[in-house]
Amino acid sequence: MGNIVAIVGRPNVGKSTLFNRLTKSRRAIVNEQAGTTRDRQYGKSEWNGQEFSIIDTGGWVENSDDIFEEAINRHVKIALEESDVILFVVDVLNGITNEDEDVAKILRKSKKPVILVANKVDTFDLQYQTADFYKLGLGDPFILSSINGLGSGELLDELVKHFKPASTDETDESLPRFAVVGRPNVGKSSLINAFMDEDRTIVTAIAGTTRDSIYTRFNKFGHDFYLVDTAGIRKKSKVSEDLEYYSVVRSIRAIENSDVCILMIDATRGIESQDLNIFSLIQKNKKGLVVVVNKWDLIENKEVNDTKRLEKHIRERLAPFTDFPIIFTSVPNKQRILRVLDSAVKVFENKQRKIATAKLNEVLLPIIENYPPPALKGKYIKIKYITQLPNTYIPSFVFFANLPQYIKDPYKRFLENKIREKWDFKGTPINVFLRQK
């Protein structure tokens, strides 16, 4: 499973620019709150075959009156507890500040690997100014210009040296692994407890990986499955001031270690920014999805079509991926708990669905012939053959064409939609690849 890297430091040292360079992106997963003190960026990256998650704690002291006690202390301690490696970013143009020293003091007491990054070394002459940062007591500063990329390769080489190796576990790979995720106070604990009540049959509990994840095996409601639990996912955060940030980091661990994510949404509050954050993490990790709208019993004066209207709203907010089950529950009343589990098992089965090559071509080629890709620059595009790739984590289909480079994303979505219309892939992401024939 991937490691988690936290980028910490005071404002305006280039944390977000470094995040964008490492994730090859230019924006946060959710940008509705961009510019606020609670804006966070979560992304995935890869270096030399090793995947890892990155958290940018950007903007966390901009509106704080007490920089150290209320912001730096809180967020750095969360990063220390939750991450595997910490990138501490400082600004070579401004040298060491009081805030830098405050952060360094906390980091020196940490048992986590800390890499000191001297950023904004945009010219050769500035390299000599990095020597001052040895005073922070965190070892050699890595010279970096996150603007032009100078030193990023060396930094990544050092970063992956500190990663924990992927560990093996004794879980049965044929059984599904479910993670219950969602923002705080949405009912995750209640749903987990419903799965784990006094009538449960616990087959075995396995400490699965170095990610502090526990796989607990159950035989419940006629299903055999693992429930992925992470240390503290059900306990109240020690850092109550920033429970949202804390819970998203926990969600990263649970999502990475699962096959299907049960995303819980509060019916009384609807879709909020953190729901979109967690949904994006599920998508980036290519996990199956079941959406559970909890606390449905608290909605007063419900009308006949209320569920349809809310379901439509949820799919619109989570578009373009809309092919997933949505279940309305009241967990304390044990309402539709079995349906949640049935749906999660079904999504797991859909992730493993294989379609014979002959059947794919028999069903899809006539559709493609009637609705071919749009011609481009007078060139006609013809798809000649379709097959499903073997041994892939999610269903992956290859369409062989004479001019695959001219097929645009809207037509790729058309192909995916036709696959979903003809076969049941509800809840699972699909890859569509185009190749030269």
ZAKE-573644 format. One record per residue (C-alpha): x, y, z; residue number from 1. Coordinates in nm, 2 decimals. Layout:
> c1|c2|c3|k
> X|Y|Z|NUM
...
END
This chain:
> c1|c2|c3|k
> 0.00|0.00|0.00|1
> 0.11|0.35|-0.06|2
> 0.29|0.57|0.19|3
> 0.17|0.91|0.30|4
> 0.38|1.22|0.27|5
> 0.29|1.55|0.44|6
> 0.42|1.88|0.32|7
> 0.45|2.13|0.61|8
> 0.58|2.47|0.66|9
> 0.47|2.83|0.71|10
> 0.28|3.02|0.44|11
> 0.44|3.14|0.12|12
> 0.74|2.90|0.12|13
> 0.61|2.71|-0.19|14
> 0.43|2.41|-0.05|15
> 0.15|2.42|-0.30|16
> 0.39|2.47|-0.59|17
> 0.58|2.16|-0.47|18
> 0.26|1.97|-0.43|19
> 0.16|2.06|-0.79|20
> 0.49|1.95|-0.92|21
> 0.49|1.62|-0.74|22
> 0.13|1.54|-0.84|23
> 0.17|1.69|-1.19|24
> -0.15|1.89|-1.12|25
> -0.24|2.25|-1.10|26
> -0.53|2.25|-0.85|27
> -0.67|2.08|-0.54|28
> -0.90|1.78|-0.57|29
> -1.18|2.00|-0.45|30
> -1.13|2.37|-0.51|31
> -1.46|2.51|-0.38|32
> -1.28|2.64|-0.07|33
> -0.97|2.76|-0.24|34
> -0.81|3.05|-0.05|35
> -0.97|2.97|0.28|36
> -0.77|2.86|0.59|37
> -0.93|2.52|0.57|38
> -0.84|2.44|0.21|39
> -0.64|2.12|0.18|40
> -0.49|1.95|-0.12|41
> -0.47|1.57|-0.15|42
> -0.30|1.39|-0.44|43
> -0.13|1.08|-0.56|44
> 0.22|1.06|-0.70|45
> 0.46|0.79|-0.82|46
> 0.84|0.77|-0.84|47
> 1.04|0.47|-0.97|48
> 0.74|0.25|-0.94|49
> 0.64|0.35|-0.59|50
> 0.31|0.52|-0.54|51
> 0.24|0.75|-0.25|52
> -0.02|1.00|-0.13|53
> 0.06|1.36|-0.07|54
> -0.11|1.61|0.17|55
> -0.04|1.98|0.14|56
> -0.12|2.16|0.46|57
> -0.12|2.49|0.28|58
> -0.28|2.80|0.41|59
> -0.31|2.70|0.77|60
> -0.19|3.01|0.95|61
> -0.31|3.29|0.72|62
> -0.59|3.40|0.95|63
> -0.46|3.29|1.28|64
> -0.37|3.54|1.56|65
> -0.16|3.29|1.74|66
> 0.05|3.12|1.47|67
> 0.23|2.87|1.69|68
> -0.03|2.75|1.93|69
> -0.34|2.75|1.71|70
> -0.20|2.65|1.37|71
> 0.16|2.53|1.35|72
> 0.14|2.31|1.66|73
> -0.20|2.16|1.56|74
> -0.12|2.08|1.20|75
> 0.23|1.96|1.24|76
> 0.13|1.73|1.51|77
> -0.14|1.58|1.29|78
> 0.11|1.54|1.01|79
> 0.36|1.37|1.25|80
> 0.10|1.12|1.37|81
> -0.06|1.04|1.03|82
> 0.22|1.06|0.77|83
> 0.51|0.83|0.70|84
> 0.75|1.10|0.58|85
> 0.74|1.47|0.63|86
> 0.87|1.73|0.38|87
> 0.95|2.05|0.58|88
> 0.97|2.33|0.33|89
> 1.16|2.66|0.41|90
> 1.23|2.96|0.20|91
> 1.59|3.04|0.10|92
> 1.50|3.40|0.01|93
> 1.38|3.48|0.37|94
> 1.61|3.26|0.57|95
> 1.52|3.11|0.90|96
> 1.21|3.27|1.07|97
> 1.07|3.22|1.42|98
> 0.79|3.01|1.27|99
> 1.05|2.78|1.10|100
> 1.22|2.73|1.43|101
> 0.89|2.65|1.60|102
> 0.81|2.38|1.35|103
> 1.17|2.24|1.36|104
> 1.15|2.21|1.73|105
> 0.85|1.98|1.70|106
> 1.00|1.79|1.41|107
> 1.32|1.72|1.60|108
> 1.12|1.54|1.87|109
> 0.95|1.32|1.61|110
> 1.03|0.97|1.53|111
> 0.92|1.02|1.17|112
> 1.16|1.08|0.88|113
> 1.19|1.45|0.81|114
> 1.34|1.59|0.49|115
> 1.44|1.96|0.50|116
> 1.36|2.12|0.17|117
> 1.52|2.46|0.10|118
> 1.29|2.60|-0.17|119
> 1.31|2.89|-0.41|120
> 1.67|2.82|-0.51|121
> 1.58|2.96|-0.86|122
> 1.93|3.07|-0.95|123
> 2.27|2.91|-0.90|124
> 2.40|3.18|-0.66|125
> 2.12|3.11|-0.41|126
> 2.25|2.76|-0.34|127
> 2.51|2.91|-0.11|128
> 2.24|3.06|0.11|129
> 2.10|2.72|0.21|130
> 2.39|2.66|0.45|131
> 2.21|2.87|0.72|132
> 1.93|2.60|0.75|133
> 2.17|2.35|0.91|134
> 2.10|2.55|1.23|135
> 1.75|2.39|1.23|136
> 1.91|2.06|1.33|137
> 1.73|1.85|1.07|138
> 2.03|1.75|0.86|139
> 2.13|1.85|0.51|140
> 1.88|2.07|0.33|141
> 1.77|1.95|-0.01|142
> 1.81|2.23|-0.26|143
> 1.49|2.28|-0.46|144
> 1.33|2.52|-0.71|145
> 0.97|2.40|-0.72|146
> 0.91|2.65|-0.99|147
> 1.15|2.51|-1.25|148
> 1.20|2.17|-1.10|149
> 1.57|2.20|-1.00|150
> 1.65|1.93|-0.74|151
> 1.31|1.76|-0.76|152
> 1.46|1.43|-0.89|153
> 1.71|1.42|-0.61|154
> 1.44|1.50|-0.35|155
> 1.22|1.22|-0.48|156
> 1.51|0.97|-0.47|157
> 1.57|1.06|-0.11|158
> 1.19|1.05|-0.03|159
> 1.14|0.69|-0.15|160
> 1.43|0.57|0.06|161
> 1.22|0.63|0.37|162
> 0.92|0.45|0.25|163
> 0.80|0.14|0.43|164
> 0.81|-0.17|0.21|165
> 0.49|-0.32|0.10|166
> 0.41|-0.59|0.35|167
> 0.25|-0.92|0.29|168
> -0.06|-1.03|0.48|169
> -0.25|-1.35|0.52|170
> -0.58|-1.24|0.39|171
> -0.78|-1.43|0.14|172
> -0.75|-1.23|-0.19|173
> -1.08|-1.38|-0.31|174
> -1.28|-1.21|-0.03|175
> -1.38|-0.84|-0.06|176
> -1.24|-0.57|0.17|177
> -1.48|-0.30|0.26|178
> -1.40|0.04|0.41|179
> -1.66|0.27|0.56|180
> -1.55|0.63|0.50|181
> -1.71|0.97|0.53|182
> -1.68|1.30|0.71|183
> -1.70|1.32|1.09|184
> -2.03|1.24|1.26|185
> -2.20|1.10|0.96|186
> -2.27|0.76|1.12|187
> -1.96|0.56|1.03|188
> -1.92|0.41|1.38|189
> -2.28|0.31|1.39|190
> -2.26|0.13|1.06|191
> -1.94|-0.04|1.15|192
> -2.10|-0.15|1.48|193
> -2.40|-0.28|1.29|194
> -2.17|-0.50|1.09|195
> -1.99|-0.60|1.41|196
> -2.28|-0.65|1.66|197
> -2.30|-0.92|1.92|198
> -2.42|-1.18|1.67|199
> -2.12|-1.15|1.45|200
> -1.89|-1.44|1.37|201
> -1.54|-1.31|1.36|202
> -1.32|-1.56|1.18|203
> -0.99|-1.39|1.23|204
> -0.83|-1.05|1.28|205
> -0.51|-0.99|1.08|206
> -0.27|-0.70|1.11|207
> -0.25|-0.67|0.74|208
> 0.02|-0.41|0.66|209
> 0.25|-0.16|0.79|210
> -0.02|0.10|0.72|211
> -0.17|0.03|1.06|212
> -0.47|-0.13|0.89|213
> -0.66|-0.42|1.05|214
> -0.85|-0.67|0.83|215
> -1.12|-0.83|1.04|216
> -1.29|-1.12|0.87|217
> -1.67|-1.17|0.91|218
> -1.93|-1.41|0.80|219
> -2.24|-1.20|0.82|220
> -2.58|-1.20|0.65|221
> -2.46|-1.49|0.44|222
> -2.15|-1.30|0.32|223
> -1.78|-1.36|0.39|224
> -1.58|-1.04|0.39|225
> -1.31|-0.83|0.55|226
> -1.38|-0.50|0.72|227
> -1.08|-0.26|0.68|228
> -1.03|-0.07|1.00|229
> -0.75|0.18|1.07|230
> -0.61|0.27|1.40|231
> -0.84|0.54|1.54|232
> -1.09|0.55|1.26|233
> -1.37|0.50|1.52|234
> -1.22|0.70|1.80|235
> -1.27|1.07|1.85|236
> -0.99|1.28|1.72|237
> -0.75|1.41|1.98|238
> -0.72|1.72|1.77|239
> -1.08|1.84|1.78|240
> -1.01|2.18|1.63|241
> -0.93|2.01|1.30|242
> -1.13|1.70|1.29|243
> -1.20|1.74|0.92|244
> -0.84|1.73|0.82|245
> -0.76|1.44|1.06|246
> -1.05|1.23|0.93|247
> -0.95|1.28|0.56|248
> -0.60|1.14|0.64|249
> -0.77|0.84|0.81|250
> -0.98|0.80|0.50|251
> -0.67|0.78|0.28|252
> -0.55|0.48|0.47|253
> -0.88|0.30|0.47|254
> -0.94|0.37|0.10|255
> -0.60|0.25|0.00|256
> -0.65|-0.08|0.18|257
> -1.00|-0.16|0.05|258
> -1.16|-0.30|-0.26|259
> -1.50|-0.12|-0.21|260
> -1.56|0.20|-0.03|261
> -1.89|0.26|0.15|262
> -1.91|0.64|0.14|263
> -2.16|0.78|0.40|264
> -2.34|1.11|0.35|265
> -2.55|1.29|0.60|266
> -2.91|1.33|0.47|267
> -2.96|1.63|0.69|268
> -2.67|1.82|0.53|269
> -2.64|1.69|0.18|270
> -2.32|1.68|-0.03|271
> -2.05|1.90|0.12|272
> -1.69|1.98|0.02|273
> -1.54|1.70|0.23|274
> -1.77|1.44|0.07|275
> -1.63|1.55|-0.27|276
> -1.28|1.53|-0.13|277
> -1.33|1.17|-0.01|278
> -1.51|1.08|-0.33|279
> -1.21|1.21|-0.53|280
> -0.97|1.00|-0.32|281
> -1.18|0.69|-0.40|282
> -1.17|0.77|-0.77|283
> -0.80|0.84|-0.77|284
> -0.74|0.50|-0.60|285
> -0.98|0.33|-0.85|286
> -1.19|0.17|-0.58|287
> -1.55|0.04|-0.60|288
> -1.82|0.27|-0.46|289
> -2.14|0.24|-0.26|290
> -2.30|0.57|-0.15|291
> -2.50|0.55|0.17|292
> -2.73|0.84|0.26|293
> -2.76|0.80|0.64|294
> -3.00|0.97|0.89|295
> -3.28|0.95|0.65|296
> -3.52|0.91|0.95|297
> -3.43|1.26|1.06|298
> -3.58|1.42|0.74|299
> -3.93|1.54|0.83|300
> -4.23|1.58|0.60|301
> -4.07|1.35|0.34|302
> -4.26|1.33|0.01|303
> -4.28|1.04|-0.23|304
> -4.02|1.17|-0.48|305
> -3.77|1.30|-0.22|306
> -3.54|1.01|-0.26|307
> -3.54|1.04|-0.64|308
> -3.46|1.41|-0.62|309
> -3.18|1.37|-0.37|310
> -3.04|1.07|-0.57|311
> -3.04|1.28|-0.88|312
> -2.86|1.57|-0.70|313
> -2.59|1.33|-0.57|314
> -2.52|1.19|-0.91|315
> -2.50|1.54|-1.06|316
> -2.25|1.64|-0.79|317
> -2.03|1.33|-0.83|318
> -2.05|1.33|-1.22|319
> -1.91|1.22|-1.46|320
> -1.90|0.89|-1.26|321
> -2.27|0.82|-1.19|322
> -2.30|0.45|-1.22|323
> -2.30|0.35|-0.85|324
> -2.57|0.23|-0.60|325
> -2.72|0.48|-0.36|326
> -2.89|0.35|-0.04|327
> -3.10|0.55|0.20|328
> -3.05|0.43|0.56|329
> -3.12|0.48|0.92|330
> -2.85|0.29|1.09|331
> -2.98|0.32|1.45|332
> -3.30|0.17|1.32|333
> -3.11|-0.10|1.13|334
> -3.29|0.02|0.82|335
> -3.14|-0.13|0.49|336
> -2.82|-0.24|0.66|337
> -2.84|-0.57|0.47|338
> -2.88|-0.39|0.14|339
> -2.56|-0.19|0.20|340
> -2.37|-0.51|0.25|341
> -2.54|-0.68|-0.05|342
> -2.45|-0.38|-0.27|343
> -2.09|-0.37|-0.16|344
> -2.05|-0.74|-0.23|345
> -2.22|-0.69|-0.57|346
> -1.98|-0.40|-0.66|347
> -1.68|-0.63|-0.56|348
> -1.82|-0.89|-0.80|349
> -1.86|-0.63|-1.08|350
> -1.50|-0.53|-1.04|351
> -1.39|-0.88|-1.13|352
> -1.64|-0.92|-1.42|353
> -1.48|-1.06|-1.74|354
> -1.65|-1.03|-2.08|355
> -1.55|-1.27|-2.35|356
> -1.38|-1.10|-2.65|357
> -1.63|-1.26|-2.90|358
> -1.92|-1.12|-2.70|359
> -1.77|-0.77|-2.68|360
> -1.72|-0.75|-3.05|361
> -2.06|-0.90|-3.13|362
> -2.24|-0.65|-2.91|363
> -2.03|-0.33|-2.94|364
> -1.91|-0.32|-3.30|365
> -2.26|-0.28|-3.45|366
> -2.32|0.01|-3.21|367
> -1.99|0.17|-3.31|368
> -2.07|0.12|-3.68|369
> -2.40|0.31|-3.63|370
> -2.24|0.58|-3.41|371
> -1.88|0.60|-3.53|372
> -1.62|0.85|-3.39|373
> -1.64|1.19|-3.56|374
> -1.42|1.23|-3.86|375
> -1.13|1.47|-3.80|376
> -0.97|1.67|-4.08|377
> -1.14|1.46|-4.34|378
> -1.00|1.14|-4.19|379
> -1.25|0.87|-4.10|380
> -1.19|0.67|-3.78|381
> -1.27|0.31|-3.77|382
> -1.27|0.09|-3.46|383
> -1.20|-0.27|-3.57|384
> -1.16|-0.48|-3.26|385
> -1.23|-0.48|-2.88|386
> -1.09|-0.69|-2.60|387
> -1.08|-0.68|-2.22|388
> -0.73|-0.69|-2.07|389
> -0.66|-0.98|-1.83|390
> -0.53|-0.94|-1.48|391
> -0.62|-0.58|-1.42|392
> -0.73|-0.42|-1.09|393
> -1.04|-0.28|-1.25|394
> -1.22|-0.38|-1.57|395
> -1.00|-0.24|-1.86|396
> -1.10|-0.25|-2.23|397
> -0.89|-0.19|-2.53|398
> -1.04|-0.05|-2.86|399
> -0.82|-0.10|-3.16|400
> -0.86|0.17|-3.43|401
> -0.69|0.29|-3.74|402
> -0.64|0.64|-3.60|403
> -0.68|0.62|-3.22|404
> -0.50|0.95|-3.16|405
> -0.80|1.13|-3.31|406
> -1.06|0.98|-3.07|407
> -1.15|1.24|-2.81|408
> -1.27|1.20|-2.45|409
> -1.64|1.25|-2.52|410
> -1.64|0.95|-2.75|411
> -1.44|0.75|-2.49|412
> -1.72|0.83|-2.24|413
> -1.97|0.71|-2.50|414
> -1.79|0.38|-2.53|415
> -1.78|0.34|-2.15|416
> -2.15|0.42|-2.12|417
> -2.23|0.15|-2.38|418
> -2.03|-0.10|-2.19|419
> -2.22|-0.01|-1.88|420
> -2.55|-0.03|-2.06|421
> -2.48|-0.39|-2.19|422
> -2.31|-0.53|-1.88|423
> -2.34|-0.47|-1.51|424
> -2.04|-0.27|-1.39|425
> -2.23|-0.07|-1.13|426
> -2.01|0.08|-0.87|427
> -1.68|0.00|-1.03|428
> -1.45|0.23|-1.24|429
> -1.37|0.12|-1.59|430
> -1.06|0.19|-1.80|431
> -1.10|0.25|-2.17|432
> -0.78|0.24|-2.38|433
> -0.73|0.32|-2.75|434
> -0.46|0.14|-2.95|435
> -0.33|0.14|-3.30|436
> -0.46|-0.15|-3.52|437
END
